[in-house]
Amino acid sequence: MLIAIRQIGSIKLQIWQIMLLGALGVLLAGQISPGRALKSINIDVMLFLFGVFVIGQALEDSGYLAHLTYKLFGRARSFNSLVLYILFGVGMFSALLMNDTLAIIGTPVVLSLARKTNTQPKVLLFALAFAVTIGSVLSPIGNPQNLLIAIHGNVPNPFITFLRFLLVPTLVNLLLAYLLLRLFYRKHFSSQPLAYTPEVISDPKLAVLCRISLILLVIMVGAKILTVLIGLEVDFRLTYIALVAALPIIAFLPQRPGILKRMDWSTLVFFAAMFVLMQSVWDTGVFQSAINASHLDITSTGVILAVSILLSQLLSNVPLVALYLPMLGQGGASTVGMMALAAGSTIAGNLSILGAASNVI
């Protein structure tokens, strides 16, 4: 209930604070033991998020992100083309750098773009929210729920599988998002030329490390795909991609304490607390009983889509996937079912603020 209303009296709570209160509540109530709570925290997901957040913070601190933004969006000559660039540019990038990260660092960038071009920030923020949500479904590292599905859903060659099933739906949905924005905010879509000022990199040395990290990220993704395609049996976890990519920043940056201090720790707390709370809910059997009482085929594509879209509006998409995924695994859900869960839980983020954590950000 708190997740839905995010307020106690006059006190407004952040979503990570609500999740932390929930986790502390089940611990204090004895519904889950401290040992089981620690074991429930998925270390692979936590380390992956840590690595991505380090890269994201470094991109912002160095000014390299603003520089890349100018290089990309500076080509847009009208508000119409700017919205398209945000939708498809940020959408594709979120498949690589995780949507929560892009939501955190992209929001001030988009607001700055709106000020500099004297355009409507509301429309650009909607475009950003749609882009990071829709685009992230394209890869197993695009969002936290995809990462959970890729790690625990027995998905063969995750990058290729996600692309094969979700590339076309992603492109179609990005186009639909553009058409919806044009429909509801058509008065803002003028052909008046936009003016930009170049963004200067504030920390060239850090920007070099960021460039190396991004190159490593792409190389590691390619290596992960290649090892599966050639049938090489190696323990190449998705976690390694983010950690190796973040290594240049962590190892060679003198001011790394500042990066670590400013990075998005609240989201890490949210996920650690979520794992504890969802494990406690799972142990009670309440969620399983409620789903089973519906007498539906929980592994059918239609049911998976409906459950993930609707319940994400109450729980948010990542907690929903954390609860639903074990049931699908026990029910022998196919790869198609896992892709339906990825698509449905991500689509849910387009319907309400609560549907996805990136929307809250």
For each residue, the residues with C-beta under 8 A, 3 or more apart:
1: 4 5
2: 5 6 8 13 18 21 22
3: 6 15 18 19 314 315 316 319 354
4: 1 314 354
5: 1 2
6: 2 3 12 13 14 15 18
7: 10 11 12 13
8: 2 11 13
9:
10: 7
11: 7 8
12: 6 7
13: 2 6 7 8 17 18 21
14: 6 17 18 266
15: 3 6 18 19 270 316 357 360
16: 19 20 266 267 269 270 273
17: 13 14 20 21
18: 2 3 6 13 14 15 21 22
19: 3 15 16 22 23 269 270 273 274 277 319
20: 16 17 23 24 269 270 273
21: 2 13 17 18 24 25
22: 2 18 19 25 26 273 277
23: 19 20 26 27 37 272 273 274 276 277 280
24: 20 21 27 28 273
25: 21 22 28 29
26: 22 23 29 31 32 276 277 280
27: 23 24 30 31 32 34 37 276
28: 24 25
29: 25 26
30: 27 33
31: 26 27 280 283 284
32: 26 27 36 37 40 276 279 280 283
33: 30 36 37
34: 27 37 38
35: 38 39
36: 32 33 39 40 279 283
37: 23 27 32 33 34 40 41 276 279 280
38: 34 35 41
39: 35 36
40: 32 36 37 275 276 278 279
41: 37 38 46 272 275 276
42: 45 46 148 151 275
43: 46 47
44: 47 48 151 237 238 239
45: 42 48 49 144 147 148 151 239 271 275
46: 41 42 43 49 50 268 271 272
47: 43 44 50 51 239 242 243
48: 44 45 51 52 141 147 238 239 241 242 243
49: 45 46 52 53 98 100 144 242 267 268 271
50: 46 47 53 54 242 243 246 268
51: 47 48 54 55 239 241 242 243 244 245 246
52: 48 49 55 56 97 98 101 141 242 246
53: 49 50 56 57 101 263 264 267 268
54: 50 51 57 58 246 249 250 259 260 263
55: 51 52 58 59 97 101 210 213 214 217 242 245 246 249
56: 52 53 59 60 97 101 102 104 105 263 264
57: 53 54 60 61 105 259 262 263 264
58: 54 55 61 62 64 206 209 210 213 249 253 259
59: 55 56 62 64 65 68 105 210
60: 56 57 65 105
61: 57 58 202 203 206 258 259 262
62: 58 59 65 201 202 203 204 206 207 209 210
63: 66 67 199 200 201 202 203 207
64: 58 59 67 68 201 206 207 210 211
65: 59 60 62 68 69 105 109
66: 63 69 70 109 112 199
67: 63 64 70 71 199 200 201 207
68: 59 64 65 71 72
69: 65 66 72 73 109 113 199
70: 66 67 73 74 196 198 199
71: 67 68 74
72: 68 69 75 85 89
73: 69 70 76 82 85 86 89 113 196
74: 70 71 196 198
75: 72 81 85
76: 73 81 82 84 85 194
77: 81 193 194
78: 81 82 190 191 192 193 194
79: 82 83 117 119 120 123 188 189 190 192 194
80: 83 84 182 189 190 191
81: 75 76 77 78 84 85
82: 73 76 78 79 85 86 113 117 119 124 194
83: 79 80 86 87 123 124 127 178 181 189
84: 76 80 81 87 88 178
85: 72 73 75 76 81 82 88 89
86: 73 82 83 89 90 110 124 127 128 131
87: 83 84 90 91 127 130 131 134 174 177 178
88: 84 85 91 92 131 135 174
89: 72 73 85 86 92 93 131
90: 86 87 93 94 102 106 127 128 131 132 135
91: 87 88 94 95 130 131 132 134 135 136 138 170 174
92: 88 89 95 96 135 138
93: 89 90 96 97 102 135
94: 90 91 97 98 99 102 131 132 135 136 142 143
95: 91 92 135 136 137 138 139 141 142
96: 92 93 139 141 142 217 218 221
97: 52 55 56 93 94 101 102 217
98: 49 52 94 101 102 136 141 142 143 144
99: 94 102 103 132 133 135 136 142 143 356 358
100: 49 103 104 132 143 144 264 267 357 358 361
101: 52 53 55 56 97 98 104 105 264
102: 56 90 93 94 97 98 99 105 106 132 358
103: 99 100 106 107 128 129 132 358 359 361
104: 56 100 101 107 264 267 361
105: 56 57 59 60 65 101 102 108 109
106: 90 102 103 109 110 128 132
107: 103 104 110 111 125 128 361
108: 105 111 112
109: 65 66 69 105 106 112 113
110: 86 106 107 113 114 121 124 125 127 128
111: 107 108 114 115 121 124 125
112: 66 108 109 115 116
113: 69 73 82 109 110 116 117 119 124
114: 110 111 117 118 119 120 121 124
115: 111 112 118 121
116: 112 113 195 196 197
117: 79 82 113 114 194 195 196
118: 114 115
119: 79 82 113 114 123 124 188 194
120: 79 114 123 124 185 188
121: 110 111 114 115 124 125
122: 125 126 185
123: 79 83 119 120 126 127 181 185 188
124: 82 83 86 110 111 113 114 119 120 121 127 128
125: 107 110 111 121 122 128 129
126: 122 123 129 130 181 185
127: 83 86 87 90 110 123 124 130 131 177 178 181
128: 86 90 103 106 107 110 124 125 131 132
129: 103 125 126 132 133 349 358 359
130: 87 91 126 127 133 134 174 177 181 350
131: 86 87 88 89 90 91 94 127 128 134 135 174 177
132: 90 91 94 99 100 102 103 106 128 129 135 136 358
133: 99 129 130 136 137 143 346 349 350 356 358 359
134: 87 91 130 131 137 170 173 174 177 346 350
135: 88 90 91 92 93 94 95 99 131 132 138 142 170 174
136: 91 94 95 98 99 132 133 139 142 143 146 346 358
137: 95 133 134 142 143 146 162 166 169 170 342 343 346 347
138: 91 92 95 135 142 162 163 166 167 170
139: 95 96 136 142 146 158 159 162 163 221
140: 146 147 149 150 155 158 159 162 238
141: 48 52 95 96 98 146 147 150 221 238 241 242
142: 94 95 96 98 99 135 136 137 138 139 146 162
143: 94 98 99 100 133 136 137 146 147 346 356 358
144: 45 49 98 100 147 148 271 318 357
145: 148 149 317 318 320 321 341 342 345 346
146: 136 137 139 140 141 142 143 149 150 162 342 346
147: 45 48 140 141 143 144 150 151 238
148: 42 45 144 145 151 152 153 318 321 322 325
149: 140 145 146 152 153 155 321 325 338 341 342
150: 140 141 146 147 153 155 158 162 238
151: 42 44 45 147 148 237 238
152: 148 149 325 326 329
153: 148 149 150 325 328 329 333 338 341
154: 329 338
155: 140 149 150 158 161 162 335 338
156: 161 228 335
157: 160 161 225 228 229
158: 139 140 150 155 161 162 224 238
159: 139 140 162 163 221 224 225
160: 157 163 164 225 228 229
161: 155 156 157 158 164 165 335 339
162: 137 138 139 140 142 146 150 155 158 159 165 166 339 342
163: 138 139 159 160 166 167
164: 160 161 167
165: 161 162 169 335 336 339 343
166: 137 138 162 163 169 170 339 342 343
167: 138 163 164 170 171
168: 171 172
169: 137 165 166 172 173 343
170: 91 134 135 137 138 166 167 173 174
171: 167 168 174 175
172: 168 169 175 176
173: 134 169 170 176 177 347 350
174: 87 88 91 130 131 134 135 170 171 177 178
175: 171 172 178 179
176: 172 173 179 180
177: 87 127 130 131 134 173 174 180 181 350
178: 83 84 87 127 174 175 181 182
179: 175 176 182 183
180: 176 177 183 184
181: 83 123 126 127 130 177 178 184 185
182: 80 178 179 185 186 189
183: 179 180 186
184: 180 181
185: 120 122 123 126 181 182 188 189
186: 182 183 189
187:
188: 79 119 120 123 185
189: 79 80 83 182 185 186
190: 78 79 80
191: 78 80
192: 78 79
193: 77 78
194: 76 77 78 79 82 117 119
195: 116 117
196: 70 73 74 116 117
197: 116
198: 70 74
199: 63 66 67 69 70
200: 63 67
201: 62 63 64 67 204 207
202: 61 62 63
203: 61 62 63 206 207
204: 62 201 207 208
205: 208 209
206: 58 61 62 64 203 209 210 249 253 255
207: 62 63 64 67 201 203 204 210 211
208: 204 205 211 212
209: 58 62 205 206 212 213 248 249 252 253
210: 55 58 59 62 64 206 207 213 214 249
211: 64 207 208 214 215
212: 208 209 215 216 248
213: 55 58 209 210 216 217 245 246 247 248 249
214: 55 210 211 217 218 245
215: 211 212 218 219
216: 212 213 219 220 244 245 247 248
217: 55 96 97 213 214 220 221 241 242 245
218: 96 214 215 221 222
219: 215 216 222 223
220: 216 217 223 224 240 241 244 245
221: 96 139 141 159 217 218 224 225 241
222: 218 219 225 226
223: 219 220 226 227 236
224: 158 159 220 221 227 228 236 238 241
225: 157 159 160 221 222 228 229
226: 222 223 229 230 232
227: 223 224 230 232 234 236
228: 156 157 160 224 225 231 232
229: 157 160 225 226
230: 226 227
231: 228
232: 226 227 228
233:
234: 227
235:
236: 223 224 227 240
237: 44 151 240
238: 44 48 140 141 147 150 151 158 224 241 242
239: 44 45 47 48 51 242 243
240: 220 236 237 243 244
241: 48 51 141 217 220 221 224 238 244 245
242: 47 48 49 50 51 52 55 141 217 238 239 245 246
243: 47 48 50 51 239 240 246 247
244: 51 216 220 240 241 247
245: 51 55 213 214 216 217 220 241 242
246: 50 51 52 54 55 213 242 243 249 250
247: 213 216 243 244 250 251
248: 209 212 213 216 251 252 253
249: 54 55 58 206 209 210 213 246 252 253 256 259
250: 54 246 247 253 256
251: 247 248
252: 209 248 249
253: 58 206 209 248 249 250 256 259
254:
255: 206 258 259
256: 249 250 253 259 260
257: 260 261
258: 61 255 261 262
259: 54 57 58 61 249 253 255 256 262 263
260: 54 256 257 263
261: 257 258
262: 57 61 258 259
263: 53 54 56 57 259 260
264: 53 56 57 100 101 104 267 268
265: 268 269
266: 14 16 269 270
267: 16 49 53 100 104 264 270 271 357
268: 46 49 50 53 264 265 271 272
269: 16 19 20 265 266 272 273
270: 15 16 19 20 266 267 273 274 357
271: 45 46 49 144 267 268 274 275 318
272: 23 41 46 268 269 275 276
273: 16 19 20 22 23 24 269 270 276 277
274: 19 23 270 271 277 278 318 319 322
275: 40 41 42 45 271 272 278 279 322
276: 23 26 27 32 37 40 41 272 273 279 280
277: 19 22 23 26 273 274 280 281 319
278: 40 274 275 281 282 319 322 323
279: 32 36 37 40 275 276 282 283
280: 23 26 31 32 37 276 277 283 284
281: 277 278 284 286 287 323
282: 278 279 285 287 288 323 326
283: 31 32 36 279 280
284: 31 280 281 287
285: 282 288 289
286: 281 289 290
287: 281 282 284 290 291 323 324 327
288: 282 285 291 292 327
289: 285 286 292 293
290: 286 287 293 294
291: 287 288 294 296 298 307 324 327
292: 288 289 295 298
293: 289 290
294: 290 291
295: 292
296: 291 300 303
297: 300 303
298: 291 292 303 304 307 327 328 331
299: 303 304 328 331 332 333 334 337
300: 296 297 303 304 337
301: 304 305 336 337 340
302: 305 306
303: 296 297 298 299 300 306 307
304: 298 299 300 301 307 308 324 328 333 337 340 341 344
305: 301 302 308 309 340 343 344 347
306: 302 303 309 310 344
307: 291 298 303 304 310 311 320 324 344
308: 304 305 311 312 317 320 321 324 340 341 344 345 348
309: 305 306 312 313 344 345 347 348 351
310: 306 307 313 314 348
311: 307 308 314 315 320 324
312: 308 309 315 316 317 320 344 345 348 349 355 356
313: 309 310 348 351 352 354 355
314: 3 4 310 311 354
315: 3 311 312 319 320 323
316: 3 15 312 319 320 354 355 356 357
317: 145 308 312 320 321 345 346 348 349 355 356 357
318: 144 145 148 271 274 321 322 345 357
319: 3 19 274 277 278 315 316 322 323
320: 145 307 308 311 312 315 316 317 323 324 345 348
321: 145 148 149 308 317 318 324 325 341 345
322: 148 274 275 278 318 319 325
323: 278 281 282 287 315 319 320 326 327
324: 287 291 304 307 308 311 320 321 327 328 341
325: 148 149 152 153 321 322 328 329 341
326: 152 282 323 329 330
327: 287 288 291 298 323 324 330 331
328: 153 298 299 304 324 325 331 333 337 338 341
329: 152 153 154 325 326 332 333
330: 326 327
331: 298 299 327 328
332: 299 329
333: 153 299 304 328 329 337 338 341
334: 299 337 338
335: 155 156 161 165 338 339
336: 165 301 339 340
337: 299 300 301 304 328 333 334 340 341
338: 149 153 154 155 328 333 334 335 341 342
339: 161 162 165 166 335 336 342 343
340: 301 304 305 308 336 337 343 344
341: 145 149 153 304 308 321 324 325 328 333 337 338 344 345
342: 137 145 146 149 162 166 338 339 345 346
343: 137 165 166 169 305 339 340 346 347
344: 304 305 306 307 308 309 312 340 341 347 348
345: 145 308 309 312 317 318 320 321 341 342 348 349
346: 133 134 136 137 143 145 146 317 342 343 349 356
347: 137 173 305 309 343 344 350 351
348: 308 309 310 312 313 317 320 344 345 351 355 356
349: 129 133 312 317 345 346 355 356 358 359
350: 130 133 134 173 177 347 355
351: 309 313 347 348 355
352: 313 355 359
353: 359 360
354: 3 4 313 314 316 359 360
355: 312 313 316 317 348 349 350 351 352 359
356: 99 133 143 312 316 317 346 348 349 359 360
357: 15 100 144 267 270 316 317 318 360 361
358: 99 100 102 103 129 132 133 136 143 349 361
359: 103 129 133 349 352 353 354 355 356
360: 15 353 354 356 357
361: 100 103 104 107 357 358
